[in-house]
Amino acid sequence: MKISFVLPFYVQKVARILAKEGYKCYLVGGALRDVVVDVVPEDYDLATDAKPETMLKIFPKSVSTGAQFGMVTALVPDQHGEVHEVQVTTFRSEENYVDGRWPSKVVFIDDLDKDLGRRDFTFNAMALDLTSASLDGSEVPKEFDLYDPFDGVRDLGLGIVRAVGTPIERFKEDGLRAFKACRMASQLQFDMERDTFNAIKEALPIARMVSMERIRDEFVKMLMNSPKPSLGIELMRKTGLLEIFLPELVEAYGVEQKLYHADDVYWHALKTCDIAPDRVKLAALFHDIAKPRKDMGDGRFYGHDAEGEKMTREIMKRMKFSKSEIERTATLVRNHMFFFPHVEEGMTSEEIEKINEKAWSDGAVRRFISRVGEENIDDLFQLRIADAASNPRTAFESREIEHLQRRISEVREKDMALKITDLAITGEDVIALGVPRGPEVGKILDYLLEQVLEDPLVNTKDKLIDLAKEYVSKK
């Protein structure tokens, strides 16, 4: 099969150097998959029969990024002098996988068929011959020979994720492949071929051996790179993969929301995640995670926001997320139920503004910002909008949020102290009043912050000292 496309100058340069030294060179992997579906690759992976030590010699500016697996990253300048990374990997076979992830024996070979045969999915097991092509460095469409021994092009056309060879063997070799299969189906919006789907269920013991960090990375890739992550999440639930790392979400399946919702808790979470911006996709997925444990049986789930914060922290800690990401996501989940006035049909903008001013005094806004964190306000609004928009039974109108956003923006523009560190006095000033070091100092600063949130004009050193003295005198 012939295929025509534009190959960047710096990739051609790598192929020409290998060919000059007498070695074969093929474009492989995700880059080739992108080319076949007419997408410009973000990076390019090449395969060759040259050994790693040879590549390190013929590419002086290169780095061994996985010597045991034959991976070398060549640093190659383009025609403008900008340096690009090109990963070049030696043909290899792999044997005796351990810990559900790594082969204990890697053998470098010169057989392209064996190299492609060890790969995961048919559309990742194609190769484009760069050695025999006429590469002159010009960035114009060139014709190449596509080698496709496992019918990857056919499966791309059919929209199917299919494992190479015998599916169960591929998944027994590497437990992460099961998660990747669901991620690829979600990312490409493909169906899962039946034998491949069944093999994932059969290989669950191997999938359980994969480290939580690697599962997390694959899951986050799926959330961020899929038009609808719900497709991949549902595949993970059906195959049993979701139970391995996110059993709390499985608990939500079939939990009815008798009031105000069209979907059960599980599907509402998935639909909210689908439409949420990338920054809040995790919070969208977790925002109602505690509802199954707070189900009152009558369609109400009292306290699910507070319990959801706790569960979100537990889940994300288990999945090895960073402390900052855990804190941000848990804060969004805890506060996603914030109040905004309901807009009745026919209400004017002036009437809505009056409702917001009454419900949201300047002090209320300041306390809200202090609780949520100014850096999280916009994300919280995005989460609430996705939450409402994903539910066809909601009476939500975008004007409700828009007016509240304006109300908060008005207050944010004022000179506000939102944290203890923004106060005009410090703990040392409080101690100077005769208060002993210890918890009492913190209590006084908390009290002063409350006063400033209500009236920012009191945030001067003299006024806060007076308020602190008054607080101490009442003890």
C-alpha positions in Angstrom: 0.0 0.0 0.0 1.2 3.5 -0.9 0.7 6.5 1.3 1.7 10.2 0.6 2.4 12.9 3.2 4.9 15.5 4.2 7.7 14.2 6.4 9.6 16.9 8.3 13.2 17.7 7.4 14.6 16.6 10.7 13.0 13.2 10.5 14.2 12.7 7.0 17.7 13.6 8.3 17.6 10.8 10.8 16.4 8.3 8.2 19.1 9.4 5.7 21.9 9.0 8.3 20.7 5.5 9.1 20.4 4.5 5.5 23.9 6.0 4.7 25.3 3.7 7.4 23.6 0.7 5.9 20.6 0.4 8.3 16.9 0.2 7.8 14.5 2.8 9.1 10.8 2.8 9.5 8.2 5.3 10.8 6.1 3.4 13.4 3.7 3.7 16.3 1.3 6.5 17.1 2.9 8.9 14.6 2.2 6.5 11.7 -1.4 5.9 13.0 -1.9 9.7 12.9 -0.5 9.9 9.4 -2.9 7.2 8.2 -5.9 9.1 9.5 -4.6 12.4 8.1 -3.5 14.0 11.4 -0.1 15.7 11.7 1.9 13.9 14.4 3.2 15.8 17.4 6.3 13.6 17.5 7.9 10.9 15.4 9.0 7.4 16.5 11.3 5.4 14.3 12.4 1.8 14.3 15.7 0.4 13.0 17.9 -2.7 12.9 20.8 -0.6 14.2 21.9 -1.5 17.7 21.7 1.2 20.5 25.5 1.5 20.8 25.7 2.1 17.1 23.1 4.8 17.1 24.9 6.6 19.9 27.9 6.7 17.7 26.3 7.9 14.4 24.1 10.4 16.3 26.7 12.3 18.4 24.0 14.4 19.9 21.8 11.7 21.3 20.7 10.3 24.6 20.1 6.7 25.7 16.6 6.9 27.1 16.0 3.2 27.6 19.2 1.2 26.7 17.8 -2.1 27.9 14.9 -1.7 25.4 17.0 -0.3 22.6 15.6 3.3 22.8 17.8 6.2 21.8 16.6 9.8 21.5 18.4 11.6 18.7 18.7 15.4 19.0 18.4 16.7 15.4 18.3 20.3 14.1 15.8 21.3 11.4 16.7 23.5 8.5 16.2 26.6 10.7 18.5 25.3 13.5 15.8 24.4 15.9 16.6 21.1 17.7 14.0 18.3 17.7 13.9 15.0 19.6 13.3 11.8 17.5 13.0 8.5 19.4 14.7 5.7 17.5 14.3 2.1 18.8 16.1 -1.1 17.7 13.9 -3.9 16.4 13.5 -6.3 19.4 11.6 -9.3 20.7 10.5 -9.6 24.3 10.1 -12.7 26.6 9.2 -13.7 30.1 7.3 -10.7 31.3 7.4 -10.1 35.1 5.2 -8.0 37.5 2.6 -7.7 34.7 4.6 -5.0 33.0 8.3 -5.6 32.1 10.0 -8.3 29.9 12.8 -10.0 31.8 14.5 -10.8 28.4 14.9 -8.4 25.5 16.7 -9.5 22.3 17.7 -7.1 19.6 16.9 -8.5 16.2 16.8 -7.5 12.5 13.3 -8.9 11.8 10.7 -6.2 11.3 7.8 -8.7 11.4 8.8 -10.0 14.9 9.2 -6.4 16.1 5.7 -5.4 14.9 4.3 -8.7 16.2 5.2 -7.8 19.8 3.2 -4.5 19.7 -0.2 -3.9 21.3 -2.9 -3.0 18.8 -3.1 -3.5 15.0 -3.1 0.2 14.2 0.1 0.5 16.2 1.8 -2.4 14.4 2.2 -0.8 11.0 5.5 0.4 9.5 6.4 3.0 6.8 9.6 2.3 4.9 11.8 5.4 5.0 14.9 3.7 3.8 13.8 3.1 0.2 12.0 6.4 -0.2 13.6 9.3 -2.0 14.4 11.7 0.8 15.9 15.0 -0.4 15.1 17.0 2.7 12.3 19.0 1.0 9.1 19.3 2.9 6.7 18.4 0.1 4.3 15.4 -0.1 6.3 12.2 -0.8 5.1 8.7 -1.5 6.0 5.9 0.9 5.4 2.1 1.2 3.2 1.2 4.1 3.7 -2.3 5.6 0.5 -3.4 7.4 0.8 -7.1 8.4 -2.1 -7.0 10.9 -4.6 -5.0 9.0 -4.3 -1.9 11.1 -5.5 0.3 8.2 -8.7 -1.8 8.0 -9.3 -1.5 11.7 -8.8 2.3 11.6 -11.4 2.4 8.9 -13.8 0.2 10.8 -13.2 2.2 14.0 -12.1 -0.8 16.0 -9.5 -1.4 18.7 -8.1 -4.9 18.1 -5.1 -6.5 19.8 -2.2 -7.9 17.7 -2.3 -11.6 17.3 -3.9 -13.5 20.3 -5.4 -10.8 22.5 -5.0 -12.7 25.8 -1.3 -13.1 25.2 -0.8 -9.4 24.6 -2.6 -8.5 27.8 -0.8 -11.1 29.8 2.5 -9.6 28.6 1.7 -6.1 29.9 -1.1 -5.3 32.3 -1.1 -1.7 31.3 -2.3 -2.6 27.8 -5.8 -3.3 29.1 -6.0 0.3 30.4 -4.5 1.6 27.2 -7.0 -0.3 25.1 -9.8 1.5 26.8 -8.0 4.8 26.5 -7.4 4.4 22.8 -11.0 3.5 22.2 -12.1 6.6 24.1 -9.5 8.8 22.5 -10.4 7.7 19.0 -14.1 7.1 19.8 -13.7 3.5 18.5 -15.5 0.3 19.4 -13.6 -2.6 21.1 -13.3 -5.8 19.1 -15.1 -8.6 20.9 -12.1 -10.9 21.5 -10.0 -8.0 22.7 -12.7 -6.9 25.1 -13.1 -10.5 26.5 -9.4 -10.9 26.8 -9.2 -7.8 29.1 -11.7 -9.4 31.5 -9.7 -12.6 31.5 -6.4 -10.7 32.1 -7.6 -8.7 35.1 -5.1 -10.4 37.5 -2.3 -9.1 35.4 -3.9 -5.6 35.2 -4.0 -5.5 39.0 -0.2 -5.8 39.1 0.3 -2.5 37.4 1.4 0.3 39.7 -1.2 3.0 40.6 1.0 5.7 39.1 0.9 4.1 35.7 -2.8 3.5 35.9 -3.3 7.1 36.9 -1.2 8.4 34.0 -3.2 6.3 31.5 -6.5 7.4 33.1 -5.6 11.1 33.0 -4.5 10.8 29.3 -7.9 9.4 28.6 -9.7 12.2 30.4 -7.7 14.9 28.7 -7.5 13.5 25.2 -10.9 12.1 24.6 -13.9 13.9 23.0 -16.1 11.9 25.4 -14.2 10.2 28.3 -17.4 8.4 29.2 -16.8 5.9 26.4 -13.5 4.8 28.0 -14.7 4.9 31.5 -17.7 2.7 30.7 -15.4 0.2 28.9 -13.3 0.1 32.1 -16.4 -0.5 34.2 -17.7 -3.3 31.9 -14.3 -5.0 31.7 -13.7 -4.8 35.5 -10.7 -2.4 35.2 -12.5 0.5 36.9 -13.0 -1.6 40.1 -9.2 -1.9 40.4 -8.5 1.8 40.9 -11.8 3.6 41.3 -14.4 1.3 43.0 -16.1 4.3 44.5 -17.3 5.3 41.0 -18.6 1.7 40.4 -20.7 2.1 43.5 -22.5 4.9 41.8 -23.8 2.7 39.0 -27.5 2.3 39.2 -28.0 4.7 42.2 -31.1 6.5 41.3 -31.6 10.3 41.8 -35.3 10.4 42.1 -35.5 14.2 42.3 -34.2 16.7 39.8 -32.0 14.3 37.8 -32.6 12.3 34.6 -29.7 9.9 35.1 -28.3 7.8 38.0 -25.3 9.1 39.9 -22.8 7.2 37.7 -24.1 8.4 34.4 -24.6 11.9 35.6 -20.9 12.0 36.7 -19.8 10.7 33.3 -21.9 13.2 31.4 -20.6 16.1 33.6 -17.1 14.9 32.9 -17.7 14.8 29.2 -18.6 18.5 28.9 -16.4 19.9 31.6 -13.2 21.8 30.6 -10.0 19.8 31.1 -9.0 21.6 34.3 -12.1 20.5 36.1 -12.7 17.0 34.5 -11.5 15.2 37.7 -13.7 17.3 39.9 -16.6 16.8 37.5 -16.1 13.0 37.8 -15.9 13.1 41.6 -18.4 15.9 42.4 -21.2 13.5 43.4 -18.9 10.5 44.4 -20.3 10.4 47.9 -24.0 10.2 46.9 -24.2 6.4 47.1 -23.0 6.6 50.7 -25.3 9.5 51.5 -28.5 8.2 49.9 -31.5 9.0 52.1 -33.7 6.8 49.9 -36.0 9.6 48.9 -33.8 11.3 46.2 -31.9 13.4 48.7 -28.2 13.1 49.5 -27.6 15.3 52.5 -23.9 16.1 53.1 -22.6 14.5 50.0 -20.5 17.5 49.2 -18.5 17.3 52.5 -18.2 13.5 52.3 -17.3 13.9 48.7 -14.4 16.1 49.6 -13.1 13.4 52.0 -13.5 10.6 49.4 -11.8 12.7 46.7 -8.8 13.2 48.9 -8.7 9.4 49.7 -9.1 8.5 46.0 -6.5 10.9 44.7 -4.0 10.1 47.4 -4.4 6.4 46.5 -3.8 7.2 42.9 -0.6 9.2 43.8 -1.8 12.6 42.6 0.3 15.6 43.7 -0.7 17.4 46.9 -1.6 20.6 45.0 -3.9 18.8 42.6 -5.6 16.9 45.4 -6.2 20.1 47.3 -7.6 21.9 44.3 -9.9 19.1 43.2 -11.1 18.4 46.7 -11.9 22.1 47.3 -14.0 22.1 44.1 -15.9 19.0 45.1 -16.6 20.4 48.6 -18.0 23.7 47.3 -19.8 22.6 44.2 -23.2 23.1 45.8 -22.8 26.8 46.4 -26.1 28.8 46.2 -27.2 30.9 43.3 -30.7 32.5 43.1 -33.1 30.8 40.7 -34.2 32.9 37.8 -38.0 32.8 37.2 -39.3 33.1 33.6 -39.7 36.7 32.6 -37.3 38.2 35.2 -35.3 41.2 34.1 -31.6 41.7 34.6 -32.3 44.3 37.2 -34.5 41.9 39.2 -31.8 39.2 39.1 -29.1 41.7 40.2 -31.3 42.7 43.2 -31.7 39.0 44.2 -28.0 38.5 44.0 -27.2 41.6 46.0 -29.6 40.5 48.7 -28.4 36.9 48.8 -24.7 37.7 48.3 -23.6 40.7 50.5 -20.1 41.9 50.1 -19.2 40.0 53.3 -20.8 36.8 52.0 -18.8 37.1 48.8 -15.6 37.6 50.7 -16.2 34.6 52.9 -17.0 32.5 49.8 -13.8 33.6 48.1 -11.8 33.0 51.3 -13.3 29.5 51.7 -12.9 28.4 48.0 -9.6 30.3 47.3 -9.5 33.1 44.8 -7.5 30.9 42.4 -10.3 28.3 42.3 -13.3 30.6 41.8 -13.4 30.4 38.0 -12.9 26.6 38.0 -15.7 26.2 40.5 -18.1 28.1 38.2 -17.0 25.9 35.3 -17.8 22.8 37.4 -21.2 24.1 38.4 -22.1 25.0 34.8 -21.1 21.5 33.6 -23.0 19.9 36.5 -26.2 21.8 35.5 -25.8 21.5 31.7 -25.3 17.8 31.8 -28.8 17.3 33.4 -31.7 17.8 31.1 -34.1 18.1 34.0 -32.4 21.1 35.5 -34.1 24.5 35.6 -30.7 26.1 35.3 -30.3 29.2 33.1 -26.9 30.5 32.2 -28.0 34.0 33.3 -28.2 32.7 36.9 -24.5 32.0 37.0 -23.5 35.0 34.8 -25.1 37.5 37.2 -23.5 35.8 40.2 -20.1 35.9 38.5 -20.5 39.6 37.9 -21.5 40.1 41.5 -18.4 38.3 42.7 -16.2 40.2 40.2 -17.5 43.5 41.7 -16.3 42.5 45.1 -13.1 40.9 43.9 -12.1 44.3 42.4 -12.3 45.9 45.7 -9.3 46.0 48.1 -9.9 42.8 50.1 -8.0 40.8 52.7 -8.9 37.2 52.1 -6.3 35.3 54.1 -4.7 35.7 57.5 -1.5 36.7 55.7 -3.3 39.6 54.1 -4.1 41.1 57.5 -2.4 44.4 58.5 -1.0 42.7 61.7 0.8 39.5 62.4 0.9 36.9 65.1 3.9 38.8 66.6 1.7 41.9 67.0 -0.9 39.8 68.9 1.8 38.4 71.1 3.0 41.9 71.9 -0.4 42.5 73.5 0.5 40.0 76.1 -1.1 36.9 74.5 1.1 33.8 75.1 2.4 31.9 72.0 0.1 29.1 71.1 -3.3 28.3 69.7 -4.9 31.4 71.2 -2.9 33.6 68.8 -4.4 31.7 65.8 -7.9 32.1 67.2 -7.5 35.8 67.5 -6.2 36.1 63.9 -9.1 34.0 62.7 -11.5 36.4 64.5 -9.8 39.4 63.0 -10.0 37.9 59.5 -13.8 37.5 59.9 -14.1 41.2 60.8 -12.1 42.2 57.7 -14.1 39.9 55.5 -17.2 41.7 56.7 -15.7 45.2 56.4 -12.3 45.6 54.6 -12.0 49.1 55.9 -11.0 47.8 59.3 -7.8 46.2 57.9 -5.4 48.7 59.3 -2.9 48.0 62.1 -4.5 50.4 64.6 -8.0 49.2 64.1 -7.0 45.5 64.2 -5.0 46.1 67.4 -8.1 47.7 69.0 -10.2 44.7 67.9 -7.7 42.3 69.2 -7.6 44.1 72.6 -11.4 44.0 72.7 -11.4 40.3 71.9 -8.9 39.5 74.6 -10.7 41.6 77.2 -13.9 39.5 76.7 -12.0 36.3 77.6 
